Amino acid sequence: MTQPLIIYNTLHRQKELFVPLHAPHVGMYVCGPTVYGDPHLGHTRPAITFDILFRYLKHQGYKVRYVRNITDVGHLEHDADEGEDKIAKKARLEQLEPMEVAQYYTNRYHKAMEALNVLPPSIEPHASGHIIEQEQLVKEILDNGFAYESQGSVYFDVAKYNAKHHYGKLSGRNLEDVLNTTRELDGQEEKHNPADFALWKKAQPEHIMRWPSLWSDGFPGWHCECTAMGRKYLGSHFDIHGGGMDLVFPHHECEIAQSVASQGDDMVKYWMHNNMITINGQKMGKSLGNFITLEQFFTGQHPLLTQAYTPMTIRFFILQAHYRSTVDFSNEALQAAEKGLARLLDAARALEKITPAATSTIQVGDLRQKCYDAMNDDLNTPIVIAHLFDAAKSINSVAAGKETLTEADLKELSETFQLFCFDLLGLTGEAASNAGREEAFGRAVDMLLEERAKAKANKDWATSDKIRNELTALGFEIKDGKNGSEWKLNK
């Protein structure tokens, strides 16, 4: 906690010094996936963004309770108050139980997050497991006069709330704007106002997912789950609430309204939002049908992909942009990320082979602080990566014999690279699942280079050149140095 961290608070539209409510404890809630389909690149952005924050806060010495929910009920089509539950619809189409659908895609999400080296949260509550807490939240809002019952459903009274508080303080919208942009939907005759949102919905006879309540057999509104579960696991006031920028309105705006209406004030001190992944300038999302799943990225099986990309290439691609800027998908950008990641990993491997010298001819002492400064400036990962690239150039110069490093400077460089490249950015060596095969593969290439070294020692230039040329033809790059030959496979 020696490094002051500045983060951008969406609520106040400015960067602010991060001061936890109850240091050294930090409470952080991040909206997780609605599990009715495979995770796609759009899901990756918030997962990696808040993984970086989680890692960095822990590194700073904070005791972080990180809650990331699973939405498995109540999220209706088009994020509206009418229509079919997204998971129930999938279950109906595939003739499965809704919880079968939710479990299957939750497992798929976890598998993808593990491949991306996203750390699991401290707690991962499911909306369907917290119906009682959501019903209690609805009751409190009703008792405080900010909601009303209508035909078995319960709606939040936005106009009544706005008369006393400020509905729109997170998104910057005023109620008149909300009224002018609210769509007319079937069933809205139940509402006093088109901008009112559901806290509890009476289930229609054909609706599969339903629970008993004081008002009807039904299910909670989508916005209720995060307010209820955040309060249950982090208390009535906690530090950070995060998610994608597309959740600012209406989801997070409604969360603020619910917390103020139920307990009198906002639960959250800092609201943080990552920007979108776009394709040709349009947000990537399931509802738009323009998404590419992570499985498709990993296998290359999608019309928009020219090749497969490893999980670490995807992670590096995300981290090369600041979390509050948009990232536009293209094969060219991913291929550039692949090459950039390879340069960093090559430099990390080269570090292990450098022999210390009596003096240093390059300056490495300020690298650690430069990286800290970037992280402390609202998690500026692209600047951290830029500093690591500068360090990689120095490492390559030392490995080539052009520069030297003392043992102390080599240790400092190695520790800084390990901390920021691997521990905090969460990058790893590629294809851990194929580690055994790759190890055997590498040994075979090393054996060929040993035979080549023997041929060179015996002045058998024909054999030496033959081995080199054939390896090059297969896609290997061979570098001869004073300590022997090194190789890498150019994809």
Phi and psi in degrees as a GROMACS rama.xvg file:
@    title "Ramachandran Plot"
@    xaxis  label "Phi"
@    yaxis  label "Psi"
@TYPE xy
-83.1052  -13.7272  THR-2
-104.092  110.875  GLN-3
-66.4304  127.328  PRO-4
-102.335  129.324  LEU-5
-107.125  128.197  ILE-6
-128.745  152.991  ILE-7
-83.6344  122.322  TYR-8
-100.078  110.498  ASN-9
-57.92  -31.6565  THR-10
-61.0304  -38.6893  LEU-11
-107.495  -0.563446  HIS-12
55.0962  43.9935  ARG-13
-159.44  161.266  GLN-14
-76.9818  140.287  LYS-15
-138.05  150.219  GLU-16
-67.4389  130.372  LEU-17
-80.6955  113.925  PHE-18
-126.095  105.755  VAL-19
-61.9755  151.437  PRO-20
-66.4883  -36.0931  LEU-21
-137.753  57.7395  HIS-22
-54.7538  143.013  ALA-23
-86.882  10.9937  PRO-24
-85.7269  140.362  HIS-25
-130.501  130.411  VAL-26
-106.218  128.079  GLY-27
-135.679  126.48  MET-28
-119.633  130.433  TYR-29
-129.26  133.313  VAL-30
-68.2757  124.557  CYS-31
-94.5826  -167.135  GLY-32
-81.069  154.584  PRO-33
-91.245  116.531  THR-34
-92.7428  77.7  VAL-35
-128.285  8.40491  TYR-36
-164.704  170.446  GLY-37
-63.9345  143.696  ASP-38
-63.3673  139.849  PRO-39
-122.419  -176.828  HIS-40
-60.3717  -32.4098  LEU-41
-62.9771  -33.4127  GLY-42
-70.3973  -24.6379  HIS-43
-69.0806  -34.848  THR-44
-60.4441  -55.4426  ARG-45
-65.7902  -35.912  PRO-46
-59.8741  -45.7369  ALA-47
-74.8874  -40.4087  ILE-48
-55.9035  -50.3238  THR-49
-83.4113  -16.2627  PHE-50
-65.4265  -41.8721  ASP-51
-61.7862  -45.9311  ILE-52
-62.0026  -44.2905  LEU-53
-57.5222  -48.9162  PHE-54
-61.2557  -43.4966  ARG-55
-71.6268  -40.1264  TYR-56
-62.4577  -41.4249  LEU-57
-64.3452  -41.5574  LYS-58
-60.4104  -34.7116  HIS-59
-74.6838  -4.16303  GLN-60
100.438  2.80811  GLY-61
-77.1666  150.188  TYR-62
-97.1546  102.118  LYS-63
-99.8022  127.572  VAL-64
-102.925  109.59  ARG-65
-105.732  115.693  TYR-66
-109.828  124.395  VAL-67
-131.474  119.516  ARG-68
-85.6218  163.119  ASN-69
-113.678  119.153  ILE-70
-88.8553  110.752  THR-71
-125.131  14.0931  ASP-72
-163.797  150.767  VAL-73
88.7438  -8.44699  GLY-74
-91.5358  99.6648  HIS-75
-81.7006  163.138  LEU-76
-57.0161  142.942  GLU-77
61.9333  21.9242  HIS-78
57.0964  28.5009  ASP-79
-101.935  -176.432  ALA-80
-98.3958  -1.11236  ASP-81
-127.385  165.633  GLU-82
105.145  -166.676  GLY-83
-101.701  144.185  GLU-84
-60.5846  132.377  ASP-85
-59.442  -39.9446  LYS-86
-75.5514  -40.9539  ILE-87
-62.6464  -37.2703  ALA-88
-63.7664  -44.7941  LYS-89
-61.5114  -41.4026  LYS-90
-63.3213  -41.4682  ALA-91
-63.9234  -44.2218  ARG-92
-65.704  -33.7981  LEU-93
-100.978  3.24139  GLU-94
54.9942  51.7257  GLN-95
-126.293  165.379  LEU-96
-71.0826  141.973  GLU-97
-53.0759  -38.3362  PRO-98
-72.1113  -22.7768  MET-99
-65.3369  -44.3852  GLU-100
-61.4301  -48.5544  VAL-101
-61.1681  -43.5038  ALA-102
-66.3892  -43.3362  GLN-103
-59.3271  -48.2419  TYR-104
-78.2952  -24.3832  TYR-105
-64.6637  -44.1064  THR-106
-61.0256  -41.2681  ASN-107
-64.6  -38.8112  ARG-108
-63.8436  -46.6568  TYR-109
-60.4615  -41.7574  HIS-110
-62.0295  -42.7894  LYS-111
-66.2162  -41.7936  ALA-112
-64.2892  -37.3795  MET-113
-64.6204  -41.5585  GLU-114
-62.5883  -35.0009  ALA-115
-82.1252  1.51754  LEU-116
59.9507  36.9049  ASN-117
-86.6257  122.066  VAL-118
-65.842  142.965  LEU-119
-68.5293  149.119  PRO-120
-70.2834  169.219  PRO-121
-66.6735  -40.3033  SER-122
-139.347  138.015  ILE-123
-127.594  79.9205  GLU-124
-76.981  149.149  PRO-125
-102.354  139.186  HIS-126
-57.7419  -39.5138  ALA-127
-67.8979  -18.2154  SER-128
-91.1517  2.24924  GLY-129
-132.764  40.8754  HIS-130
-66.5811  -40.2637  ILE-131
-60.678  -44.7813  ILE-132
-63.8403  -36.1715  GLU-133
-71.9787  -37.6076  GLN-134
-62.908  -39.5299  GLU-135
-63.4743  -40.3417  GLN-136
-60.9202  -45.5879  LEU-137
-60.7917  -42.3434  VAL-138
-62.2432  -41.4556  LYS-139
-63.8034  -41.6432  GLU-140
-66.6854  -40.011  ILE-141
-61.7148  -46.8316  LEU-142
-62.0969  -30.7758  ASP-143
-86.7515  0.580766  ASN-144
85.6744  15.1944  GLY-145
-108.126  17.2262  PHE-146
-149.837  166.159  ALA-147
-146.141  152.938  TYR-148
-94.1865  140.061  GLU-149
-148.246  110.926  SER-150
53.7694  40.2835  GLN-151
89.6875  -11.5522  GLY-152
-102.208  161.593  SER-153
-123.363  129.613  VAL-154
-120.081  146.067  TYR-155
-78.0773  130.102  PHE-156
-88.3083  93.2284  ASP-157
-64.7257  -42.8253  VAL-158
-63.8787  -42.616  ALA-159
-65.5664  -40.3894  LYS-160
-63.9194  -44.6169  TYR-161
-66.9238  -25.5809  ASN-162
-65.8589  -27.3346  ALA-163
-107.847  -32.132  LYS-164
-121.657  -157.381  HIS-165
-129.507  101.408  HIS-166
-83.3751  113.98  TYR-167
121.69  5.20605  GLY-168
-71.0118  -22.7743  LYS-169
-83.1637  -45.2873  LEU-170
-86.8744  -15.1935  SER-171
82.6806  7.84771  GLY-172
-89.2484  149.659  ARG-173
-104.505  163.814  ASN-174
-61.6318  -34.7543  LEU-175
-62.9305  -40.3251  GLU-176
-62.7168  -41.5268  ASP-177
-62.8683  -42.6377  VAL-178
-64.0152  -37.6644  LEU-179
-72.9977  -22.8705  ASN-180
-106.93  -0.860102  THR-181
-76.4376  127.274  THR-182
-74.7661  145.538  ARG-183
-81.3459  122.566  GLU-184
-123.816  156.403  LEU-185
-57.8409  136.831  ASP-186
91.284  -2.43059  GLY-187
-75.835  -3.85516  GLN-188
-65.0351  -16.1169  GLU-189
-68.2985  -23.5067  GLU-190
-91.5447  148.322  LYS-191
-72.1753  -29.1465  HIS-192
-146.538  136.098  ASN-193
-58.5712  -25.2684  PRO-194
-80.8374  -12.6599  ALA-195
-62.2873  145.678  ASP-196
-122.833  154.346  PHE-197
-75.273  132.042  ALA-198
-98.781  -33.4758  LEU-199
-146.173  133.529  TRP-200
-115.043  128.582  LYS-201
-67.4769  130.329  LYS-202
-78.309  133.925  ALA-203
-70.5134  159.095  GLN-204
-53.6657  -33.8746  PRO-205
-85.078  -5.11654  GLU-206
-74.0687  124.587  HIS-207
-75.1676  -45.845  ILE-208
-91.4525  115.359  MET-209
-153.657  150.764  ARG-210
-138.241  151.037  TRP-211
-73.2072  148.014  PRO-212
-150.456  179.528  SER-213
-66.141  -21.0499  LEU-214
-105.496  -34.8085  TRP-215
179.817  169.214  SER-216
-76.7032  120.589  ASP-217
-168.848  -147.386  GLY-218
-153.122  156.072  PHE-219
-73.9246  153.308  PRO-220
-66.2271  153.926  GLY-221
-57.721  -37.5392  TRP-222
-71.5336  -21.2448  HIS-223
-67.5561  -35.1723  CYS-224
-60.2695  -44.3429  GLU-225
-69.4969  -39.0278  CYS-226
-61.7907  -46.282  THR-227
-68.2284  -44.9845  ALA-228
-77.1131  -32.7124  MET-229
-61.1929  -44.5623  GLY-230
-66.7551  -38.8288  ARG-231
-62.7693  -43.2151  LYS-232
-99.7373  -17.4522  TYR-233
-121.244  -6.79247  LEU-234
95.4035  175.869  GLY-235
-74.5314  -12.5536  SER-236
-140.751  124.904  HIS-237
-140.37  173.687  PHE-238
-80.1327  -54.3928  ASP-239
-129.598  134.202  ILE-240
-123.946  126.51  HIS-241
-125.791  167.854  GLY-242
165.645  -176.412  GLY-243
-73.4157  153.597  GLY-244
-61.0012  -24.6253  MET-245
-69.3535  -10.5329  ASP-246
-93.2044  -8.0339  LEU-247
-53.98  -47.6044  VAL-248
-133.391  130.272  PHE-249
-94.5111  -13.2412  PRO-250
-58.3801  -55.6581  HIS-251
-74.521  -30.7605  HIS-252
-61.2236  -41.7522  GLU-253
-69.0766  -34.5796  CYS-254
-60.895  -44.6554  GLU-255
-60.0735  -46.0427  ILE-256
-60.0597  -41.8432  ALA-257
-64.2079  -43.2646  GLN-258
-67.2701  -43.4409  SER-259
-65.2961  -41.9734  VAL-260
-66.8494  -30.139  ALA-261
-89.5874  -36.3311  SER-262
-124.459  -3.59234  GLN-263
98.9634  -15.8679  GLY-264
-153.258  170.128  ASP-265
-74.4728  140.619  ASP-266
-74.0691  -30.5746  MET-267
-106.743  136.628  VAL-268
-89.2224  -45.2718  LYS-269
-121.627  123.117  TYR-270
-102.718  124.121  TRP-271
-122.839  137.445  MET-272
-137.733  130.114  HIS-273
-85.8501  153.141  ASN-274
-82.352  -178.127  ASN-275
-91.9325  157.871  MET-276
-91.465  132.323  ILE-277
-121.474  156.18  THR-278
-123.303  117.013  ILE-279
53.9538  38.1201  ASN-280
83.1524  -2.94492  GLY-281
-107.647  137.835  GLN-282
-53.7168  135.986  LYS-283
-82.2561  128.617  MET-284
-167.477  156.983  GLY-285
-63.4951  -39.0294  LYS-286
-65.6542  -25.0914  SER-287
-92.5493  -11.6602  LEU-288
70.0867  18.7973  GLY-289
-113.446  24.0752  ASN-290
-91.9435  158.415  PHE-291
-121.136  122.33  ILE-292
-72.3223  159.216  THR-293
-64.459  -37.0953  LEU-294
-59.8647  -38.9165  GLU-295
-67.0799  -37.1452  GLN-296
-62.7103  -42.8999  PHE-297
-70.2793  -26.3791  PHE-298
-103.964  -16.357  THR-299
79.0619  10.3953  GLY-300
-92.3739  75.6579  GLN-301
-158.142  140.658  HIS-302
-57.0431  -28.5374  PRO-303
-83.8449  -7.06365  LEU-304
-100.561  135.874  LEU-305
-95.0599  -10.1952  THR-306
-164.51  173.294  GLN-307
-84.6648  151.2  ALA-308
-127.544  137.701  TYR-309
-74.4984  159.088  THR-310
-55.7591  -38.2136  PRO-311
-70.5906  -30.5913  MET-312
-64.1488  -41.8507  THR-313
-62.3258  -45.9391  ILE-314
-60.9784  -45.7817  ARG-315
-64.5431  -39.6065  PHE-316
-56.7387  -44.6763  PHE-317
-65.583  -42.1425  ILE-318
-75.4965  -16.6451  LEU-319
-70.991  -13.9537  GLN-320
-113.364  147.443  ALA-321
-65.06  144.686  HIS-322
-63.1461  -21.0658  TYR-323
-93.6768  4.13409  ARG-324
-104.096  157.009  SER-325
-76.0547  153.842  THR-326
-125.387  119.871  VAL-327
-97.5478  126.21  ASP-328
-68.2652  136.866  PHE-329
-160.132  151.48  SER-330
-62.2296  -35.7519  ASN-331
-63.1041  -41.8954  GLU-332
-66.3213  -39.8761  ALA-333
-68.3707  -37.9298  LEU-334
-66.3446  -36.942  GLN-335
-65.2093  -39.4426  ALA-336
-63.4448  -40.0829  ALA-337
-59.6829  -44.6386  GLU-338
-68.6256  -39.806  LYS-339
-63.4236  -43.4261  GLY-340
-61.6151  -42.1433  LEU-341
-60.2377  -38.4002  ALA-342
-62.977  -42.8247  ARG-343
-66.1591  -44.4535  LEU-344
-65.9766  -37.501  LEU-345
-62.8041  -41.0581  ASP-346
-65.8259  -39.2308  ALA-347
-63.1075  -40.1141  ALA-348
-68.9308  -38.038  ARG-349
-64.2349  -33.2221  ALA-350
-55.6321  -37.516  LEU-351
-68.4762  -18.8324  GLU-352
-104.178  -2.64758  LYS-353
-76.6293  133.812  ILE-354
-91.5414  127.201  THR-355
-61.7913  151.568  PRO-356
-117.793  175.286  ALA-357
-73.7907  -29.4185  ALA-358
-133.884  160.214  THR-359
-106.363  134.712  SER-360
-105.168  1.67542  THR-361
-129.774  152.968  ILE-362
-94.8817  120.931  GLN-363
-121.603  -5.13055  VAL-364
-64.3851  -26.4169  GLY-365
-96.3703  -0.274155  ASP-366
-61.2018  -45.7556  LEU-367
-59.0894  -46.5224  ARG-368
-68.3117  -35.8592  GLN-369
-60.8199  -41.4451  LYS-370
-67.6225  -41.4064  CYS-371
-60.7246  -43.7712  TYR-372
-58.8767  -40.6497  ASP-373
-67.0469  -44.4631  ALA-374
-63.1662  -38.4408  MET-375
-72.6894  -16.3482  ASN-376
-92.8893  69.6995  ASP-377
58.955  43.7863  ASP-378
54.1514  55.7992  LEU-379
-82.2216  75.7406  ASN-380
-63.1852  -33.845  THR-381
-63.0221  -32.0785  PRO-382
-71.8924  -38.5233  ILE-383
-58.4158  -45.5339  VAL-384
-63.0553  -39.2837  ILE-385
-61.0999  -41.7519  ALA-386
-65.4733  -38.731  HIS-387
-66.3325  -36.2582  LEU-388
-63.599  -40.3788  PHE-389
-60.8543  -42.1662  ASP-390
-64.6938  -37.1191  ALA-391
-62.1582  -38.891  ALA-392
-60.2164  -43.3925  LYS-393
-64.0345  -42.0774  SER-394
-60.7741  -44.0289  ILE-395
-64.1326  -35.8002  ASN-396
-65.6707  -40.4106  SER-397
-67.7834  -42.8657  VAL-398
-63.0429  -30.9803  ALA-399
-83.6964  -0.67284  ALA-400
84.3913  8.39415  GLY-401
-86.3645  -25.6387  LYS-402
-132.328  169.317  GLU-403
-133.058  157.83  THR-404
-135.924  139.215  LEU-405
-74.7497  168.171  THR-406
-60.7784  -40.3292  GLU-407
-66.2773  -43.7793  ALA-408
-69.1885  -35.5776  ASP-409
-63.7915  -40.9734  LEU-410
-64.2647  -43.556  LYS-411
-62.8186  -43.3178  GLU-412
-65.2556  -42.9703  LEU-413
-63.7194  -44.8656  SER-414
-66.762  -39.0031  GLU-415
-67.4036  -41.9125  THR-416
-62.2226  -44.48  PHE-417
-61.9782  -43.8193  GLN-418
-64.0533  -52.4778  LEU-419
-85.8386  -39.377  PHE-420
-73.02  -43.3288  CYS-421
-104.44  -50.2449  PHE-422
-71.6922  -42.6633  ASP-423
-96.1043  -45.5654  LEU-424
-75.7065  -17.5372  LEU-425
74.5119  21.2163  GLY-426
-78.3896  151.096  LEU-427
-136.336  169.983  THR-428
-64.3042  156.062  GLY-429
-77.4668  156.096  GLU-430
50.3596  58.5212  ALA-431
-60.1259  -31.6397  ALA-432
-67.3899  -22.3906  SER-433
-104.304  23.2361  ASN-434
-59.0109  -43.1905  ALA-435
-64.041  -44.8925  GLY-436
-64.2671  -41.8702  ARG-437
-67.4996  -34.7116  GLU-438
-63.2514  -45.1193  GLU-439
-64.1548  -40.7249  ALA-440
-59.3262  -46.4482  PHE-441
-63.2186  -39.3106  GLY-442
-64.3176  -37.7314  ARG-443
-62.7787  -42.163  ALA-444
-66.134  -41.4743  VAL-445
-60.4681  -38.2071  ASP-446
-62.7759  -41.0141  MET-447
-63.6783  -39.2713  LEU-448
-69.32  -31.2702  LEU-449
-65.0466  -41.6845  GLU-450
-63.8377  -37.2481  GLU-451
-66.0066  -40.62  ARG-452
-61.9238  -39.8275  ALA-453
-63.9879  -41.7721  LYS-454
-62.5236  -40.889  ALA-455
-65.6559  -40.1085  LYS-456
-62.2567  -32.8696  ALA-457
-89.6544  9.33672  ASN-458
57.8092  29.889  LYS-459
-91.6046  75.4807  ASP-460
-66.341  -29.3362  TRP-461
-63.7252  -46.161  ALA-462
-66.7899  -42.3043  THR-463
-58.8044  -47.382  SER-464
-67.3105  -36.7448  ASP-465
-61.6042  -45.3198  LYS-466
-63.8135  -45.1669  ILE-467
-61.7612  -47.0187  ARG-468
-64.6291  -39.2321  ASN-469
-71.1919  -37.1568  GLU-470
-65.12  -40.7641  LEU-471
-62.2647  -40.7802  THR-472
-64.2205  -28.7776  ALA-473
-82.0421  -4.2829  LEU-474
106.54  8.0655  GLY-475
-89.5949  142.994  PHE-476
-105.977  120.826  GLU-477
-105.643  127.612  ILE-478
-117.749  123.418  LYS-479
-93.2973  128.224  ASP-480
-129.97  177.402  GLY-481
-67.9303  -20.0391  LYS-482
-101.26  15.5035  ASN-483
116.805  -166.732  GLY-484
-104.462  144.976  SER-485
-124.1  157.297  GLU-486
-139.973  156.33  TRP-487
-149.922  155.203  LYS-488
-95.2517  118.583  LEU-489
-84.7669  117.418  ASN-490
